[in-house]
Amino acid sequence: MHLTEERELTNNSWFILERNEYDNLAPELLEGDIFGGRDCGWVSQMRPFIRAFSSSEDLVLDPFAGLGTTLVAAIMEGRNVVGVEIEAKRIELINKRLSSLNHKQGVSLHRMDAQKAFPEMNSTVDLSLTSIPYFGASDSFDASKYQGQTYNSLDYQSYLGILDRVFSNIKRWLKKDKFAIFMCENLHLQNAGFVPLAWDVARILQQHFVLCDERIICYEKENGELGSDSTRTNRSHEYVLICRNSLIT
Ligand SMILES: C[S@@+](CC[C@H](N)C(=O)[O-])C[C@H]1O[C@@H](n2cnc3c(N)ncnc32)[C@H](O)[C@@H]1O
């Protein structure tokens, strides 16, 4: 198994992330995923932030739990976890993924729309950590099958509206002065050109939280085929927006 040394977060604003073997989703889970695992993050992307922004046995929330990557990372760091995910099939997948870990941590999973007021949550959380579902994926799905799904947003303003409602719910469930951390990228979409998604998300976050800092994660990528627009880039960096649930002054 290829294990790189566990990264500690430093004061540097960027770092290059190396893939660990435990970042790979098991092939049988990948094959069964409704979205083909296309949005699967890395466990090693999440671990340094969990260590730096929470303590042992704290409760960590992922409001867009997806394939359970944040939850796996939090469990590996000895945290209790709560995941919210709108797709039932993904909740099943997370359950399978977590059952392969030998752990004693508390896990609660809720199949629900994170825009709703998280009625099933019965405890406030010490850290919220998530990867934002991106805009521009609606072409790949049959929207009628996926109600409430952020990936199905047809226009950018309604997409940002969904995120705004989710952020306000996170604020409600996050303990005072604790951190909410969001991973996102600016995008280059075939039909819409450059979309400054990460920067727009940061502006919305500022309406709910104190935006404290950022980190930029860089990924080593081969040069890809990018089509005819000569300004297009291989998206190989990601913003980590670090917010605190403190009074906005
Ligand atoms: C970026 S993925 C998270 C995947 C995560 N990075 C991982 O590797 O496990 C975003 C997830 O948010 C879910 N989602 C989208 N809209 C949602 C909503 N309104 N409420 C809850 N979950 C939602 C999607 O189904 C998707 O699984």
PDBQT file of the ligand as one rigid body, heavy atoms in Angstrom, charges set to zero:
ROOT
HETATM    1  C1  LIG A 301     -19.139  16.784  -4.401  1.00  0.00    +0.000 C 
HETATM    2  S1  LIG A 301     -20.199  15.424  -3.976  1.00  0.00    +0.000 S 
HETATM    3  C2  LIG A 301     -19.470  14.958  -2.516  1.00  0.00    +0.000 C 
HETATM    4  C3  LIG A 301     -18.563  13.801  -2.775  1.00  0.00    +0.000 C 
HETATM    5  C4  LIG A 301     -17.436  13.813  -1.809  1.00  0.00    +0.000 C 
HETATM    6  N1  LIG A 301     -16.428  14.712  -2.315  1.00  0.00    +0.000 N 
HETATM    7  C5  LIG A 301     -16.862  12.429  -1.661  1.00  0.00    +0.000 C 
HETATM    8  O1  LIG A 301     -15.797  12.157  -2.240  1.00  0.00    +0.000 OA
HETATM    9  O2  LIG A 301     -17.451  11.633  -0.941  1.00  0.00    +0.000 OA
HETATM   10  C6  LIG A 301     -21.635  16.241  -3.553  1.00  0.00    +0.000 C 
HETATM   11  C7  LIG A 301     -22.768  15.364  -3.056  1.00  0.00    +0.000 C 
HETATM   12  O3  LIG A 301     -23.815  16.245  -2.665  1.00  0.00    +0.000 OA
HETATM   13  C8  LIG A 301     -25.044  15.578  -2.900  1.00  0.00    +0.000 C 
HETATM   14  N2  LIG A 301     -26.107  16.576  -2.955  1.00  0.00    +0.000 N 
HETATM   15  C9  LIG A 301     -26.430  17.388  -3.981  1.00  0.00    +0.000 A 
HETATM   16  N3  LIG A 301     -27.445  18.181  -3.653  1.00  0.00    +0.000 NA
HETATM   17  C10 LIG A 301     -27.779  17.881  -2.366  1.00  0.00    +0.000 A 
HETATM   18  C11 LIG A 301     -28.746  18.391  -1.463  1.00  0.00    +0.000 A 
HETATM   19  N4  LIG A 301     -29.592  19.380  -1.806  1.00  0.00    +0.000 N 
HETATM   20  N5  LIG A 301     -28.801  17.869  -0.214  1.00  0.00    +0.000 NA
HETATM   21  C12 LIG A 301     -27.944  16.872   0.161  1.00  0.00    +0.000 A 
HETATM   22  N6  LIG A 301     -27.010  16.335  -0.678  1.00  0.00    +0.000 NA
HETATM   23  C13 LIG A 301     -26.927  16.849  -1.921  1.00  0.00    +0.000 A 
HETATM   24  C14 LIG A 301     -24.822  14.872  -4.229  1.00  0.00    +0.000 C 
HETATM   25  O4  LIG A 301     -25.753  13.822  -4.394  1.00  0.00    +0.000 OA
HETATM   26  C15 LIG A 301     -23.362  14.423  -4.071  1.00  0.00    +0.000 C 
HETATM   27  O5  LIG A 301     -23.316  13.100  -3.612  1.00  0.00    +0.000 OA
ENDROOT
TORSDOF 0
